[in-house]
Amino acid sequence: MFKTTTGFKATLGGLIVAFGFNVLPVAEASAQQMCGKRTDVVQSLSAEYKESTTGVGLVNNGMVIEVLTSKTGSWTILMTRTNGVSCVVATGNSWESVDLQIASGPAA
C-alpha cells in the first residue's frame, strides 16, 4: 500500500521503539495530550504551522504514524488510532529532508 524505503523504515522503527508504542505528551509542561479527530488536527497544523504530511507508516497494532513537516523546518509526529483519533506524539524544529536510497539488498 505505501511505498517504503530502508531509511524510512529504519527511522520509523526507531520512533516506534523510542515511544514504546505509546502516545506521549508533547511537552513536559503539558498536562494533557493534544488529540482530536485526524482531519481537525491536520487542518490545524496546516493553518498554524504550514505543515503537511511527508511520511506515513503502519504500526503493527493497526495505528498509523504520520510525519508532517513545513518548509520552515517545523515538524510534528502524529499517531492515529483505528477509531480516527490522532494524538501529537512529538514536535520540533530544524527538520531536514534527506535523499532516500532504495536498498537493493541487505547492507554489508
N, CA, C and O of each residue as an XYZ file, in Angstrom:
432
protein
N       0.820     -1.185      0.000
C       0.000      0.000      0.000
C       0.864      1.248      0.000
O       0.665      2.129     -0.837
N       1.831      1.348      0.929
C       2.703      2.503      0.980
C       4.039      2.135      0.364
O       4.547      1.036      0.587
N       4.612      3.050     -0.414
C       5.937      2.857     -0.967
C       6.925      3.164      0.155
O       6.903      4.265      0.705
N       7.785      2.221      0.501
C       8.706      2.426      1.611
C      10.136      2.242      1.147
O      10.408      1.636      0.111
N      11.040      2.785      1.948
C      12.459      2.604      1.696
C      13.108      2.163      2.982
O      12.528      2.297      4.059
N      14.298      1.642      2.874
C      15.005      1.169      4.049
C      15.227      2.282      5.053
O      15.032      2.073      6.251
N      15.630      3.459      4.600
C      15.887      4.577      5.512
C      14.648      4.988      6.269
O      14.708      5.246      7.471
N      13.521      5.052      5.577
C      12.277      5.438      6.248
C      11.863      4.370      7.241
O      11.409      4.684      8.341
N      12.019      3.093      6.856
C      11.664      2.006      7.763
C      12.530      2.053      9.017
O      12.036      1.842     10.125
N      13.819      2.330      8.845
C      14.717      2.396      9.993
C      14.330      3.550     10.899
O      14.309      3.401     12.121
N      14.023      4.697     10.313
C      13.612      5.849     11.100
C      12.305      5.560     11.811
O      12.175      5.828     13.005
N      11.340      5.020     11.093
C      10.046      4.698     11.676
C      10.194      3.673     12.782
O       9.576      3.798     13.839
N      11.017      2.654     12.541
C      11.238      1.637     13.566
C      11.845      2.239     14.822
O      11.461      1.887     15.938
N      12.793      3.148     14.636
C      13.408      3.818     15.787
C      12.406      4.645     16.564
O      12.434      4.674     17.795
N      11.520      5.318     15.847
C      10.493      6.111     16.524
C       9.555      5.225     17.319
O       9.202      5.546     18.454
N       9.155      4.126     16.734
C       8.238      3.222     17.416
C       8.884      2.656     18.665
O       8.251      2.596     19.719
N      10.128      2.246     18.559
C      10.830      1.728     19.722
C      10.987      2.819     20.767
O      10.779      2.575     21.956
N      11.352      4.015     20.337
C      11.564      5.119     21.272
C      10.299      5.465     22.041
O      10.362      5.841     23.211
N       9.167      5.339     21.395
C       7.914      5.701     22.056
C       7.213      4.485     22.643
O       6.146      4.616     23.243
N       7.791      3.320     22.479
C       7.232      2.124     23.076
C       5.779      1.879     22.704
O       5.015      1.351     23.512
N       5.390      2.253     21.502
C       4.022      2.095     21.016
C       3.015      2.889     21.831
O       1.811      2.654     21.728
N       3.483      3.804     22.621
C       2.595      4.656     23.408
C       2.580      6.057     22.846
O       3.559      6.501     22.246
N       1.490      6.749     23.033
C       1.413      8.147     22.637
C       1.859      8.957     23.840
O       1.281      8.857     24.922
N       2.894      9.761     23.639
C       3.479     10.524     24.731
C       3.040     11.981     24.669
O       2.716     12.486     23.594
N       3.025     12.661     25.816
C       2.713     14.089     25.801
C       3.732     14.861     24.979
O       4.891     14.459     24.874
N       3.296     15.963     24.402
C       4.157     16.765     23.546
C       5.221     17.490     24.359
O       6.397     17.459     24.000
N       4.839     18.122     25.412
C       5.789     18.898     26.203
C       5.673     18.502     27.664
O       4.604     18.108     28.130
N       6.779     18.609     28.378
C       6.756     18.259     29.788
C       5.757     19.113     30.558
O       5.127     18.640     31.505
N       5.615     20.356     30.156
C       4.709     21.258     30.858
C       3.253     20.961     30.543
O       2.350     21.416     31.244
N       3.032     20.195     29.486
C       1.671     19.889     29.078
C       1.095     18.797     29.955
O       1.646     17.698     30.029
N      -0.015     19.092     30.623
C      -0.658     18.108     31.478
C      -1.614     17.240     30.669
O      -2.148     16.258     31.183
N      -1.827     17.592     29.429
C      -2.826     16.933     28.616
C      -2.269     16.689     27.213
O      -1.582     17.544     26.654
N      -2.568     15.528     26.658
C      -2.139     15.257     25.290
C      -2.988     16.071     24.330
O      -4.139     16.401     24.617
N      -2.400     16.387     23.185
C      -3.147     17.080     22.142
C      -3.689     16.030     21.193
O      -2.955     15.490     20.365
N      -4.972     15.743     21.314
C      -5.625     14.725     20.499
C      -6.905     15.297     19.902
O      -7.472     16.262     20.415
N      -7.340     14.691     18.827
C      -8.587     15.102     18.215
C      -8.837     14.312     16.950
O      -8.047     13.446     16.575
N      -9.923     14.614     16.307
C     -10.250     13.989     15.036
C      -9.124     14.297     14.056
O      -8.698     15.449     13.961
N      -8.631     13.299     13.325
C      -7.455     13.478     12.473
C      -7.601     14.663     11.537
O      -6.679     15.468     11.415
N      -8.742     14.784     10.874
C      -8.904     15.883      9.926
C      -8.766     17.236     10.614
O      -8.202     18.165     10.036
N      -9.271     17.361     11.832
C      -9.163     18.619     12.573
C      -7.720     18.910     12.969
O      -7.259     20.046     12.859
N      -7.009     17.886     13.429
C      -5.611     18.069     13.854
C      -4.750     18.476     12.662
O      -3.947     19.405     12.761
N      -4.915     17.781     11.535
C      -4.116     18.077     10.338
C      -4.439     19.472      9.809
O      -3.532     20.201      9.408
N      -5.712     19.854      9.802
C      -6.091     21.195      9.347
C      -5.491     22.269     10.255
O      -5.042     23.311      9.779
N      -5.486     22.012     11.547
C      -4.915     22.973     12.496
C      -3.411     23.137     12.281
O      -2.901     24.257     12.281
N      -2.705     22.027     12.099
C      -1.258     22.096     11.857
C      -0.947     22.793     10.542
O       0.045     23.513     10.436
N      -1.786     22.583      9.550
C      -1.607     23.247      8.265
C      -1.820     24.753      8.395
O      -1.031     25.544      7.877
N      -2.881     25.142      9.084
C      -3.206     26.561      9.225
C      -2.188     27.301     10.091
O      -1.773     28.411      9.759
N      -1.792     26.683     11.198
C      -0.928     27.377     12.148
C       0.555     27.293     11.810
O       1.290     28.261     12.006
N       1.010     26.128     11.295
C       2.440     25.936     11.070
C       2.803     25.666      9.611
O       3.979     25.510      9.284
N       1.796     25.611      8.726
C       2.013     25.309      7.303
C       2.641     23.927      7.122
O       3.422     23.717      6.193
N       2.303     22.986      8.007
C       2.828     21.638      7.922
C       1.906     20.754      7.088
O       0.685     20.908      7.105
N       2.521     19.828      6.362
C       1.754     18.850      5.593
C       2.443     17.489      5.726
O       3.618     17.406      6.085
N       1.706     16.446      5.437
C       2.199     15.089      5.589
C       3.315     14.803      4.588
O       3.159     15.013      3.385
N       4.448     14.318      5.108
C       5.575     13.959      4.251
C       5.952     12.492      4.391
O       6.786     11.993      3.636
N       5.349     11.798      5.347
C       5.630     10.371      5.502
C       4.585      9.717      6.379
O       4.068     10.334      7.310
N       4.276      8.475      6.082
C       3.325      7.694      6.881
C       3.842      6.273      7.017
O       4.633      5.801      6.200
N       3.388      5.606      8.056
C       3.735      4.205      8.259
C       2.674      3.528      9.090
O       1.979      4.171      9.877
N       2.555      2.235      8.913
C       1.575      1.448      9.635
C       2.263      0.743     10.787
O       3.257      0.045     10.586
N       1.744      0.921     11.990
C       2.275      0.272     13.180
C       1.615     -1.101     13.285
O       0.472     -1.266     12.858
N       2.303     -2.071     13.835
C       1.797     -3.442     13.910
C       0.419     -3.561     14.555
O      -0.338     -4.470     14.215
N       0.079     -2.664     15.477
C      -1.211     -2.753     16.154
C      -2.333     -2.057     15.381
O      -3.432     -1.897     15.910
N      -2.076     -1.646     14.151
C      -3.104     -1.044     13.312
C      -3.120      0.469     13.317
O      -3.832      1.081     12.520
N      -2.350      1.086     14.199
C      -2.286      2.542     14.210
C      -1.397      3.027     13.074
O      -0.576      2.284     12.538
N      -1.584      4.283     12.726
C      -0.785      4.910     11.677
C       0.056      6.007     12.311
O      -0.444      6.814     13.095
N       1.334      6.028     11.965
C       2.210      7.108     12.397
C       2.430      7.997     11.180
O       2.597      7.513     10.060
N       2.426      9.294     11.417
C       2.469     10.257     10.315
C       3.428     11.387     10.686
O       3.388     11.911     11.799
N       4.280     11.748      9.749
C       5.207     12.855      9.946
C       4.742     14.014      9.078
O       4.565     13.871      7.868
N       4.546     15.170      9.717
C       4.177     16.385      8.996
C       5.325     17.364      9.135
O       5.874     17.531     10.223
N       5.692     18.014      8.035
C       6.790     18.967      8.061
C       6.403     20.235      7.317
O       5.456     20.252      6.531
N       7.160     21.302      7.583
C       6.940     22.567      6.875
C       8.237     22.996      6.207
O       9.308     22.476      6.518
N       8.134     23.939      5.294
C       9.316     24.476      4.614
C      10.210     25.246      5.571
O      11.398     25.416      5.298
N       9.659     25.718      6.696
C      10.461     26.470      7.672
C      11.192     25.548      8.643
O      11.972     26.022      9.469
N      10.948     24.220      8.557
C      11.665     23.268      9.398
C      10.893     22.757     10.593
O      11.408     21.907     11.319
N       9.679     23.234     10.836
C       8.907     22.680     11.953
C       8.404     21.297     11.554
O       8.208     21.021     10.370
N       8.195     20.423     12.550
C       7.705     19.077     12.275
C       6.840     18.585     13.426
O       6.966     19.029     14.567
N       5.961     17.654     13.087
C       5.063     17.045     14.061
C       4.927     15.568     13.710
O       4.857     15.200     12.538
N       4.889     14.730     14.739
C       4.606     13.311     14.541
C       3.249     13.022     15.167
O       3.024     13.291     16.347
N       2.345     12.468     14.357
C       1.005     12.089     14.806
C       0.884     10.579     14.863
O       1.478      9.866     14.055
N       0.113     10.101     15.819
C      -0.250      8.695     15.874
C      -1.765      8.651     15.793
O      -2.449      9.232     16.636
N      -2.293      7.971     14.793
C      -3.736      7.889     14.610
C      -4.218      6.492     14.942
O      -3.731      5.503     14.393
N      -5.178      6.424     15.845
C      -5.758      5.143     16.263
C      -6.761      4.666     15.226
O      -7.151      5.417     14.332
N      -7.167      3.437     15.352
C      -8.124      2.856     14.408
C      -9.484      3.538     14.450
O     -10.267      3.408     13.510
N      -9.777      4.265     15.532
C     -11.058      4.980     15.629
C     -11.002      6.377     15.011
O     -11.979      7.123     15.084
N      -9.859      6.740     14.398
C      -9.735      8.026     13.723
C      -9.260      9.161     14.599
O      -9.160     10.296     14.133
N      -8.962      8.882     15.869
C      -8.453      9.914     16.769
C      -6.938      9.977     16.634
O      -6.252      8.960     16.741
N      -6.425     11.176     16.399
C      -4.987     11.400     16.270
C      -4.473     12.132     17.496
O      -5.143     13.017     18.029
N      -3.286     11.762     17.938
C      -2.612     12.451     19.034
C      -1.227     12.876     18.576
O      -0.538     12.135     17.875
N      -0.830     14.060     18.971
C       0.508     14.555     18.674
C       1.472     13.813     19.598
O       1.334     13.850     20.821
N       2.440     13.147     18.997
C       3.428     12.375     19.742
C       4.643     13.240     20.070
O       5.178     13.185     21.178
N       5.073     14.041     19.090
C       6.258     14.875     19.278
C       6.224     16.018     18.275
O       5.610     15.914     17.213
N       6.892     17.106     18.629
C       7.024     18.257     17.739
C       8.448     18.785     17.838
O       9.164     18.486     18.794
N       8.850     19.561     16.859
C      10.181     20.134     16.925
C      10.453     21.080     15.774
O       9.563     21.431     14.999
N      11.705     21.479     15.688
C      12.174     22.398     14.652
C      13.401     21.814     13.972
O      13.913     20.770     14.376
N      13.859     22.490     12.952
C      15.082     22.151     12.228
C      14.994     20.822     11.491
O      15.988     20.103     11.389
N      13.804     20.485     10.973
C      13.664     19.268     10.171
C      14.442     19.436      8.882
O      14.389     20.490      8.250
N      15.162     18.399      8.493
C      15.875     18.388      7.222
C      15.537     17.101      6.495
O      15.690     16.012      7.049
N      15.085     17.218      5.277
C      14.825     16.045      4.464
C      16.138     15.559      3.873
O      17.008     16.352      3.514
N      16.263     14.257      3.781
C      17.453     13.673      3.174
C      17.020     12.826      1.991
O      15.907     12.302      1.956
N      17.924     12.700      1.018
C      17.639     11.862     -0.127
C      17.612     10.409      0.330
O      18.532      9.942      1.002
N      16.562      9.708     -0.035
C      16.444      8.305      0.339
C      16.992      7.431     -0.764
O      16.804      7.709     -1.948
N      17.663      6.387     -0.370
C      18.188      5.420     -1.322
C      17.447      4.116     -1.119
O      17.318      3.641      0.009
N      16.968      3.543     -2.186
C      16.285      2.272     -2.087
C      17.334      1.182     -2.079
O      18.146      1.072     -2.997
N      17.306      0.385     -1.041
C      18.297     -0.680     -0.906
C      17.989     -1.814     -1.876
O      16.835     -2.217     -2.022
N      19.015     -2.324     -2.535
C      18.832     -3.433     -3.457
C      19.002     -4.755     -2.732
O      18.736     -5.814     -3.301
N      19.433     -4.706     -1.509
C      19.631     -5.912     -0.724
C      20.107     -5.530      0.665
O      20.159     -4.346      0.996
N      20.456     -6.512      1.483
C      20.925     -6.225      2.834
C      22.202     -5.393      2.831
O      23.064     -5.562      1.968
N      22.313     -4.502      3.799
C      23.525     -3.680      3.909
C      24.695     -4.578      4.315
O      24.538     -5.497      5.118
N      25.855     -4.301      3.753
C      27.049     -5.113      4.071
C      27.695     -4.631      5.335
O      28.707     -5.187      5.762
